[in-house]
Structure formats: structure tokens, C-alpha cells
Amino acid sequence: MKISRRAALKSSALAATAIALRGSHLFSQASTAVDAHIDILPGEPIGTISPEIYSHFIEHLGGVIYDGVWVGLNSKIANTNGIRQTFIDTMKAVQAPVLRWPGGCFADSYDWRDGLGAATKRPARAGFWEQQDSNAYGLHEFMHTCRAIGCKPYLAANMRSLPARDFYQEIEYCNAPARNVPSNSAAPAMPNALAAQRAANGDPEPFNVDLWGVGNESWGCGGNLVPEEYAAMFRRFTAWTPSYSSAPLRFVAVGPNGDDVDWTRRLFKSLFSNSERRHLFGLSVHYYTSGSPKEFAAGDALAFSNDDFYDLLTRASIMERVVTDHWAAIGNTAEPDQPKVKLVVDEWGAWYGKGTSLGPNYNLSQQSTMRDALLTGITLDIFQRHAEKVAVANVAQSINCIHSLMLAQEDNFTVTPTFHVFQMYLPHRGAQAIRAEFSAPAIRNPLANAPIPVGGNSYTGSLEAVKLLAGLSGSASISPTNPKLVTLTVVNPHIELPVTTEINVSGATISSYTGRVLAEPDIHAHNDFAHPNAVRPNAAATTTPAAGRLTHTFPPASVTTLQLTLA
């Protein structure tokens, strides 16, 4: 997608709109019947949209695990083997492909062996986030959670406080078959001690974990390393690791603090200086739309002004620069036996200050509004526009923390607007992303000159990058099973302005379409335990295509999914 310079010629606001927006931040333009244009270009494919960009993340932090995911075997709250049933059902509803655990920063303080065996005999430990962890929820409980959802596990390994041998043995514990067959087929199959231990703990069959994060935020909570130090540790931890299938394990290297491109350049220079790099699958990238826990530029989750709204979404759109800059920094000087390294954006979302938490024990829980729904749409569309670059992404986090899809407290439960956006974007999964040009007047960020926070995976670059917000943005894809079905997702960030848009598919004729839209008159609208359905999508108002083109009006502050059927 690009905001085309043709916008000045092809698209402008209605005269009535210009009057209504007098004094606002929209650039005024001459009056025509159409405010914007979207040109979809099926002849310009980008890449297959990995279903794993819609993945999720849970960490031992606040109320995420305990009272979020895990309610316990004896709980009166509906559960499957101690796992909250509504959590399972909601993750199924968005077809969660991957779930990351146990962190986050918690991972580099965690010993995976503490969560094994009888729950009554597991040691209680001090967790990273200043709370005691009973270890009632451990490796097997996590695997059972993934099994109940039907998703793949993504394990973040501890490389700050455990040695490489523990990483090797964690892989063996998870993946070794009950009996190893030697390369000499005449020799008898030998029992594997760690596989036998896994079986004794209730799971004789291998977990078959293929996605492994080798550490977490090693520039900070994961060890305060410099890139060259981390590169050496990555090689040592991944060298000669066991594999029990023909498919190689997918190892993810720790990437930068936000948009720190220098980390990425130095890391890959160091990694590529050694020819032994066959294990490297992806680079972990973390980007939150706000400052660190002590520097919240995004303010409060509920008490925000119109200016705050536009500023947050403008900063969210910086994800595109984060993706393209780090992709360029990797260099991807791939050899025949080394596929291109992809980006794994395994933590992203809006991170606010305290004020809307569920309670004192729910650290970093926050409410989620329509503003967060639009941020979700903007972010997923960026991943889809760069489908050839981004292989995996994990929203942070699934429940009761930061950019959640769900909120739960004891027997209370609700989904957030973010959940609905994930569900609306399902048609893109596995589809062929194609280029689309969006021509629409941009919105001036009223807080572009405000200080940009440093640290905490936030944006630390030029102020020029946060001056303008796209007046309309989105992505397009072609169904993998029906070449005449195009999915178009669109975010209209204008608080009061509906945007009437002409949609054209190059070289094709639109015969009909359907759509879903998430929009509310109040950008602060949200779901809570008393009003769990206050925000939910509805069928989009549709018109009849004319001359193979479509004119559709996107409501103010909305996320829309349109499915176009081509003649």
C-alpha cells in the first residue's frame, strides 16, 4: 500500500465535509463526489500471508496465567483440565495458530523443570514481575492449553540464567520419542530418559515443538548484552541441538529494542561472520505503541482526547517503518542451504499507564477501546502488506495484559474490540497478498512535536515519521481456493468523517460484495463485564457495483472487511 500522490488529482473531500472539519486536522481539498480511491492490483502479488502473523502470547505476569488462563482443576469456573473454558473457546474463535510462553521477561528467570511433576511438589519461586509463582501452571499445562485450542506452541527459552545444556535438554524433553532408533538399524531401539520422564508426567507422546525463541530482549531484561555478545550465545545455544524430524527446528534470534536498527545490523554482521548459521529462522522484533512502563506517552486507556487518539494511531503506523528498516538491516545474504531470515514480531500492541487495571494483582491489565481496534487493524494490515517479510507475529497479550483480546476476573469474562478485529481478518489467512494503492487525504498528527519516549520497545526515530496519519489504510488478498474472491480490509481513522471511496480491481470487474464493519459513535466505546457486547461488528451497508467498480462509504473511526466477488 502507498498513499499515492495522485490523491490530489483523484480524491478530495466534499464541500460539506470541509465545512464540518473546519479547525480539524484534515487537509482540506476541493469538492468531488468521492473522497478517496482504492486501486487493487491482482497482477502485483506480495507473498502468501502466513496464518502465524495472527498469533498470541501469554506470560506469567499479573492476571494473565493465574485467573486468566489457569483457574485450577477444582475451580467452579468452567474449565478443561484447569484451563478457563472461555479462554479456550475465544482462542478457537480466532483460530489461534501459535501461542508463545512463558515470556517475555519472565522467560529469562524461569526454570522449565520447576513446572514438572506433581503440582503439590513444585517449588514456589519469585517471578520476574515481583510476584510469587506457584508453578501450578507449567510446561505440560501449557502444552495442554495449546492442544485444547488446536494451536502450535512457541517456547521462549531462558538463556540469561540457565546454561545451554538446559536448552538442549528442554528440546529433548519436549520432542524426543519414547524410544530412539539408532542410525544402525540392526541395533535395538534405546529408551530416552527425558522422554520417559515426560511420559511419567502424563504425556508419553512428543510435544513436537518446532518454534523456539532463543532468549528474550537480551539487550535488556534478558542479560543487558550487546549484539556481538548475544550472537556468540545464540551460536552456542543452537549448535548441534537435537532434532527428531526431517523438518529443522525454527530458532528465533533476539532482535532490537523497538526500532534500534544498529542492533540488527551488528547482530547479523556477527552471525554471518560464522558460516554455521543453518538454524536461524527469524529475528524477534518487539514494538509497543507507547513508552516503557515508566514513560507512557500513550497515557490512559480510557481517558484520552481526540489529539491523543490521532497521535497513538500515527505512532502505531510506525510499525511499517520498523518492519522495512529491520528487513533491510538483516541483508538476507542467503546461501542455497540457508533460506531468508524472516521477521517474527512476537510482541506488539498499545501499552498504557495505570488507571484501568482489573485490580491490584492484575499488573499491566488495561481496558481496550475502539482506538485499540483501529490500532489492531492498522498493524495487521502492515503485516499483510509485507507478507514476504513477516512470518510470525504475537499480540501482547492474549488476556488481562496490555493489548488483550479478553478480560477475565474470577467468573467474569468479556472479549475486547481487538478480538473482533482478529476475527474479521480471518479471510486473509493463507491468502495471496496483493498490492493496493490507497489515495486519500492524510491527517496531521496534532501531537507530532511532543517528546517521543525512549526505551521499552517504543519508536525513537525522527519526528518527521509521526507527522502524518494515512486518511485511509488497509490491505488486500486473493483467496487461496477461489481466485475470484478478493478480501479488502480498511481502517478509517477519522473520528467524525465518513470516507466515500471508489474501489477498483485492476483488470477485473467487481460483480458483488459483502462486508463486516466495527464502528461506534464514541471512540472510547469498550466492552466490560457488565456490558460484554457493547462493541461488536455488524454487517456493512452495501451498494451495487457500477461499471465494474464499487463505491463504498467507510464510517468514521471504523475497521471494515469487504469480500469482493469478481465477474
N, C-alpha and C positions, 0 to 999 in steps of 0.2 A: 504494500500500500504506500502511496505517497500523497501528500496534499499538493495537488497539481497547481502550477502557475496559471493554468487555463481557468482557474476559478474566477479570475477577474473578468474573463470573457464569457464563460458558460454559466456562472452561477452568481446570484446576488439575492439579497433579502427583499421581501415585499415592502412596499412603502409603509404599510400599516405596521409591519414588524419593526422597521426603522424607528417609527414613532414610539412604539411600545418599548423599544430598547434604548431610548434616549437617556444618556447618562450611564448606560451599562458598559460592559467591556467588549461587546461585539463590534467588530469593524463594520461600519455602515457601508452599504453598497446600493447601487441603483436597483429599481424595482423590476422584477420579472415574475412570471407565474411559478417559477421553480427556484428553490433556494439553493439546491445542491445537485451534484451529479455523481453517480457511481458507475464506473465502467468496469465490467468483469471480463477478464481476458483468459478464456479457457486454453488458448494456444500458448500461454506462458506459465507452465507448471513450475511450482517451487519445490515440492517434495511431498512425501507421504506424511500426514500428520500422525505422529506417534500417539497411540492411546495413553501412553505413560506420562504425557505432559499434564494429564488431569489427575495426578497422584496426590497423596496425602501424607500427613506427618503427625505422630504423637510422641510426646516426651514426658518424662517424669517431672512435671512442672505444675504447681498449683493443683487445679482440679481436673487436669487432663486425663490422667490414668485413674486415680482413685476418686470415685464418684462421677467420673466422666465415662471412660471405657469400662472400668472394672468396678462392679458393685458387690462382688463376692458370691460365693456358692450358696450361702444361706440367706441372701437378700430377698426381701419381699418384692423388690422391683423386678419386673420381668427380665429374665436373663437366659443366656445359653452358656452353661458351664462358667457362670460368674461374670460373663460379658454382657453389658447392658444391651437388651434386645433392640431398643430403638436406635442405638448406635449401629448395630449390625444392619438393621433394615434401611437406615438412611444411607449408609455407605453402599449398600446394594442398589439403592435407587439412583445413585450417580455412577454406578458401575465402576467403583473404585478399582483401578488397575494395580496400584502399588501402594503399600503402606510402609513408611520409614519409622524406625525405632532403634534405640531408646533415646536418642537425641540427635542434634542439639548438644549444648554444652554438657548436659548430664552424661552423655556417652563417654566422655573422656575422664569421668570419675567413677565409671561403672565397671564392676567385675561381673561378667556374664555368668560365672559359676555361682554367684550369690543367689541367683533366681532359679536354681535347680533343686530337685528333690522335694521332700515333704514340706508343705508350707510352714508347718509349726517348727521346723528345724532350720529355716532360712534365717540368716543374720539380718538384723535391722542395721541400716547404715545411714550416715549423714549424707544427704544428697547434695548436688551442686547448688540447688536453688534454696538453700537454707531451710530445709525441711527433712524430717526423718522419713526414710523409706523402709517399709516393712519387707520389701521384696516379695510380697504376695503375688505380684504380677511380674513374672519372669519370662525367660525365653520360650518355654512351652506355652504359656498363656498367650504370648504374642503370636506364636505360630497358629494356635487355635483360633485366635481372632482373625488372622488372615484367611484361614480355612473357612470360617463361618461366613466371611464376606465374599470369598471367592477371588481374592487378590493375591499378588505376589509380595513376599517380604523384601524389604530393603534394610539391611542391618548396618548401623554406624558403629564401627569398631573403635575401641579405646586404644590409641597409640601414644597418649600422653603419660598414662600411669600404669600400663601393662606392657610387658615385653612382646617382641614379635612372635615368640613361641606360643603365647596365648591366642594370638590371632590365627596362627596356623591351626591350633587345636580347636578353636571355635568353628572354623570351616569344617574340620574333620568331624566334630561332634554333630554339626548340622547336616552334613552331606554324605558321610561315609555309609555305604551299605552295611548290613549286619555282618556280612562275610566278604572279605576282599578276595577276589580271584587273582592269583599271581599271573605274571606275564607268561610263565611256563605253565601251559595248560595241563601238563601232567601232574603238577603239584596240587595238593589239596587246598581248597579254599580255607583261608585263615580268618578266624573271628577278629573283629576290630573292637578294641577295648572301649573306645569312646562311643562307638555305635551301640555297644552293649549297655553302656551307661544310659544312653538316650532311651533305649528300649526299656530299661528298668524304671525310667522316669515316665513311662507311659506311651512313648512314641517309637515303635520298632522301625517304622519306615522313615527313610531320609526326608529332611525338610526341603532339600534341593534349592537352597538359597543361592542365586547367581549374582545378585546385585549387592556390592559391598562398598560402603564408604570407608576409606582408609583414613580415619581420623575425622575431626570436625573443627573448623575455624582454628587451624593450627597457628595462625597469626595472632590469636588472642587466647580465648579460654582453653584451646587445645594445645597450649605449650609455649605461646609467645615466640614462635620460631620465625626465622627469615626464610625466604623461598628456597635458598640453597640447602639449608638445614633440613627443611621438610622434604625436598626432593631425595636427599640421601636416605631419609627414613622411609619414604614411600617405596624406594627400590628394595630396601632391606625387608620391609614387612611383606612385600608381594613376591619376593624372589622364591621360586620353587615351592609355591603354595600347592596343596593337593587339589586335584581335580578328579571328579568321579563321573564325568560325562564327556561326550565329544565336543560340546559347546564350551568355550572358555568362560571362566568367571568374569564378570563385568566389575572391574575395580574403578572407583571414582576418586580422583585426587582432590585434595582440598584446594579450593580456589580462593579468590580475593575477598577482602573486606569491601563490600559494595562495589564501587567502580574503580578499584585500585588496579589499573592495568599494568603498572610496574610489577606487581606481584606475579601476574600471569606471564609476562614476558620473561622474567628472571626464572620462574619455575620451569617453563618449557625449555629455556636455554640449558638449564641444568639437567633436566630429564633427558633431553635429546642429545646431550653430550655423551650419554652412555647408550650403546646400541641395544642393550637389553631393556626394551620397553614394550614388550608384546602384551603386557597385562592392562595397559591404560585404555579404559573405555571412555571416561568422561571427566570433565572438570566441574566440580561443585561450585556454584555461584549463589551467593545469598544477597538479596536486595529487599530491604523493607522501605516502605514509603513513610519514613519519619526518622527521627534521630535514635540514638541509643537510649536505654532505659532512663538515663539522666538528662536527656536532651530532646524532648519530644517536640519537634517542630509542628507535628500534626495536631497537637492539642488534645481536646476532649472528643470522645467517640460520639457524643450526642449534642453537646453544646458547641456548635460551630456556625460561623457566619457564611454568607454567600461567597465572600472572598476566600475564606478557608477552604470551602468546597472546591472552587476552581484551582486553588493552589495545590491541594492534595492530588487532584486528578492530573494536573500538569506534571507534578513530580512522579506520579505513577507511570506516566508515559515515557519517562526516562529509561524504563526497562528496555526499550528498544535500543537505546544507545549502549546500555550495559551489555546486551546480547551481541551487538555488532562489534563493539570495541574489543570484547574478550575473544570473540571469534577471530578477529584479525590478529590479536596478540598471540593466540595459540600458534598461528602459522600453518598448522596442519601439513607439515612436510612429510606426508605419509609415504611409506615404502610399501611394496606389494604385499608383504605379510603383516602390515600394520594399518588397519582401517583408520579413517579420520576420527579424531577425538571429538566427541560431541559435548554440548553444554548440558549440565544437569543442574537446573535451578531448584535446588531442593529445600530452599526456604524463601518464601516471598509473601507479601501481604502488607496491610496497613497496621501500624503499631502505634497506639495512642498512649496517653498518660493515664494515671489512675483516675477513677471517678465513676465508672460504670461496672466495676467488678461485681461478681455474684456474691462475694463475701470475703472475709479476711484471709481465708485459707485458699482462695482462688487467684493466686498470683498470676498477673498478666491476662486475666479474663477481661473481656470488654464487649460492649454491645456492638451490633452490626446494623448499619442503616442502608438506605438506598445509595448513599455515597459509596459504601463499600461494594455494593452490587455493581455499580458502574466501574469502579476500580478493577473488580474481578473481570468484567468483560474486556476492558482495555488491555489487561495483562494477558488473558488467554488469546486475544486476537493477535497480540505481538508474537506470542509463541507460534501461532499458526502461520503468521506471515513469514516466519523464519523456521519453517518446518524442517529444512535441511540442516539446521544448526542445533536446535533444541531437541534432545532425545527424551528427557525426563524432567518433570517439574513437580514440586511438592508444596502445596499451600500450607502455610504455617498459622494455626494448626487445625486439626480436624474438629476438636471440641474443646470448649471452655478456655481458649487461649488465643490471643491475637486475632487472626483473620479467620475465625471459625465458621464452619458450616452448621454447627449445632451448639446449643447451650443446654446444660443439664445440671440440676441440683436436687439430690435425693430423688423423689419420684416426679419432679417437674422436668419438662423437656420441651424444646422448640427448635425448629430449624431457623436459620437466618436467611436474609436475602441472597447471600453468597451461595447457599445451597441451590437456590432456584436457578442462578446463572449457570452453575455447573451442569444442572440437568438440561437446561435449554441448549447447551453447547454439545450435547451428546452426538448429534448427527455429524459433527466434524471428525469424530474418532476414526482413525484409519483411512480417512478420505484423502484425496489428492488436493493439496493446497494449490490455488492458482492466484495469480496476481490480480489485484483490483485497485483501480485508481479512484480515490475519493477527492472530489473537488467541492470544497465548502469553505466559507469564511472562517478564519481562525478566531479564537478567543484570547484576548490579552490576559495574562495572569496578573491579577491586581497586587499580588504579594511577591512579584518576581525579584524585587530588590531586598526582600527580607533575608536575614542571615540563613545560610544553609548549614544544617548541623553536620558535625564530623563524627566519624566512627559509627559503630552499631549497624553496619551494612547499609548505610544511607548514601544518598548521592552527594558527592563532594566536589563536583566539577564546576564548569563555568556557569555563571548566571544566565548567559545567553540561551542555554538549553532549557531554561524553565520560564521563558518569557511568554511562550505561546502554547495554547492547547488546541489540538485539532477540533474544529467545529463539528466534525463527524468522522468516526473512525470505525474500522472493522476488518473482517477477513472473509474470504470465500473459498469454497472447496467443492469438488465434484465427488459424488457418491462412488464408492468402490464397486458397487453392484449395479448401479443404474447411471450410465453416462449422461442421461438427460435430466438428472436431478442435481441441482446446484443449491448448496446451503450458503446463505449470506447472514453473517451476524454483524450488528451495527450498534454502536453506542452514540447516543446524542447527549452530550454533557450540558447543553443549555438548560438553565434552571426553569426558564419560562417560555422558551421559544420552541414550538414545533417546527421541524425542518422537512419541508416538502421536497422530495428528491426524485429525480428521474434516474431509473436503473436500466442499464443496457448490458446485454451479454454479447460481446463481440462475435460476429459470425453466426449468431443463433437468434431464434425468436422465442420470447417468453410466452407460453400459452396460458399458464395459470400459476397460482402460488397460494401458499398458506403461511401462517405465521403465529408466533407467540411473542408477547411483549410483557416486560416487567417495568411498571411505571406507577408512580404515586404523586399526588399533588404536592406532598411535602417531602423534601429531600431528607428530612430527619426520620421519616417513617421506618419502623422496625417491628420485629416480632418479639414478644416476651411471653413469659409463662401464662399470663392472663389473657393474652391476645396472640396465640400462636399462628393465626392465619391473617394477620393484619396486612402483610405484604406477601403477595403471591402473583404469579403470572396469569395473564388472560389471553384469549385469542386476539390476534391483531386484526384491526379493521382492514379489509382488503378492497381493492378496486379491480376493474377489468383491464388487462393489458391492452394497449393500443399500438398498432403498427409494430408489434413485437417488442415494445418497450413497456416499462412499468413506471407509474408514478405513485409513490408511497410516502405518506407523512409519518415521520418518526416523532412520537410525543416528546415533550420536554423531559429531561433527566431520565432517560429510558435505556433499557437494553432490549434489543429485538433480534429474534431469529426468524428469517424468512427461508422457505424452501420453494425454489423456483423450478417449475417443470418446463422443459424446453420442448418446442414443437419438433 
